[in-house]
Amino acid sequence: MEVWNAYDIDRQKLPHLLVRDQPIPDGQFHLCVNVFVRHSDGDFLFMHRSPKKRQYPNYYELGAGGSVLAEEDSYNAALRELQEETGLVPTSIQLVNQETLLEEQCHFDYYEAIVDGDKTDITYQTGETDGHIWVSLEKLEEFIENHDVFNDQKKWLNTS
């Protein structure tokens, strides 16, 4: 059972917890992270989501992401999600944006992680990811036009 902290619209932590797959009360939010991964050579890492995923199966996700667990901060959640979904440990990681998606009842923290080393040394999380591709900046627009990628990630890529 995955448990999250509850937050109000202003990102203030509330005194109770939320449980995955249970409805989030109106006016409350949980915290999620997205970790955009770039290799030191400039290429972007897209992870292929498993066809077994309930939401967005077979989509490509820029890096890694997920919910922040109860009593975890977003920075440590970003490192955990990156490790779980890719096996990568970044040489640097920084918060690059925050937003709230009302319809998803979620506050998002976006991080950019820089990695180096062997690009084939990626591990997949069973039931979460099953493939990956590195995309150069020159081929990025073509890739996001021709593959299913999250809209918020497309928006971030178009403004970077």
Residue, then its C-alpha position, 0 to 999 in steps of 0.5 A: m500500500e502506497v501512502w502519500n502526504a496530503y497537501d492544500i492548493d498552496r503546497q502546505k502539508l495537511p495533517h493526514l495521509l492519502v492512499r494510492d487508489q483511494p479518492i483524493p478529497d476535493g481541494q487536496f493534492h499529492l506531490c509527484v516528481n518528474v526527472f528529466v534525464r540528459h546524458s552529458d553528451g546532451d541526449f535526452l533519455f525516454m523510458h518506454r512505459s510497460p504495456k501493463k501500466r494502468q495509465y498511459p501504457n506504451y507511452y514514452e516518458l522523459g526520464a522517470g517519475g512518480s509519487v512522493l511517498a509519505e514523509e519523503d521530500s521531492y528531491n529524495a523521491a526524484l533520486r529514488e524514482l530515477q534509481e528504481e525506473t532506470g538504475l541511473v545515479p545522476t552526476s547532478i540533479q536540480l529542480v527546474n520547475q513546479e506546477t499544480l495540475l488541478e484536474e489531477q489533484c497533483h503538485f508536480d516538481y520537475y527535476e533535470a538530472i545529468v548522467d554520464g557513462d554507458k548509455t546501454d546500462i539502463t535497468y527496467q522496473t518490472g511492470e513500470t518500464d520495458g525499454h528506452i531510447w536516447v534522443s538527440l536535441e536535433k531529433l527531439e521535435e521529430f520524436i515527440e511528434n511521432h511517439d506518445v509522450f506526456n503532454d506536460q513533458k512535451k510542453w517542457l521540452n518545447t520551452s527548454 
